[in-house]
């Protein structure tokens, strides 16, 4: 298999995985792990490129704010689902 064929195969695989996730009503992943991964990515971006970004007038403030809101709402959702499970069962 040539490098070009390999790259094409990998690209098709990831395109199909993206299509499957985009069409899914329920994503097959842990929301708390997803939030932790996002936090790690923002932290890594800041470590790797933060000084250069700040020197050019860019910040990660909006990303950090959105992530904070996401984690807060996720926590509320998990409490709601837990309370709902107690009521139903």
N, C-alpha and C positions, 0 to 999 in steps of 0.2 A: 504494500500500500504506500503510495507516495504521500509526501507531506501535504500536498494540495487535497488529495482524497481524504486524508485524516482530518484536516481542518474543516472540510466540507461536512464530514460525518459528525464531528463534534458540534459544529454550528447547527446542523439539523436536529441533533439531540436536544440542545439547549432551547432551540426555537419551539420544539414540541413540548418540552417541559414548561416553558413560559405560556404556551397556548393552553395547556392543561390547567395550570394554576389560574390563568385569566378566566377560564370558563367555569371554574369551580365555585359553587355557592359557599362552601365551607373550605377554608384553606387548611391543608393537613400539616399544621405547624403549631408549636406552642407560642402563644402570644407573649408570655413572659420571657421566653428565650429570645423571641424576635426583638422585644424591647431592649433586652440586655445586649443583643448583637448590634442594634442601632446605636446604643450608647457607646459601645466599644469602637464602632466605626467613626463616630464623631470625635471621640477622644484620640483615636489614631490619626485622623485627619488633622486635628489641632497639633498633635506632636510633630507630625511630618511636615506640615505646611503652614501652621499657624503664624509663625513669625513673618513669613513671606506674604501671607494673606493680609495680615495687619499692616505691613509696610505699604501695601497697595490699597489700603482703605477697605478691606473686606474683613468681615467677622463671621463667626459661627453662631452669633447670638440668636438669630431666628431659628436655626436648626435646633439649638439647645432648648429654646422656648417651646417649639413644637414637640420635641421629644418629652419635655416635662409634662405638657398637657396630655400627650398620648399615654404616658405612664399613669398619670392621675386618673384619667377616664378609664383606662384598663383596670385599675384597682377598684374603681367604683363598679364596673361591670362584673368583675369577679365576685365582689361582695353580693351584688344583686343576684347573680346566678346561684351562689351558695345559699342565700336566703330562699330563693325560689325552689331549689332542690329540697330544702327542709320542709317547705309547705306542701310540695307535691308528694313527697315520700314519707 
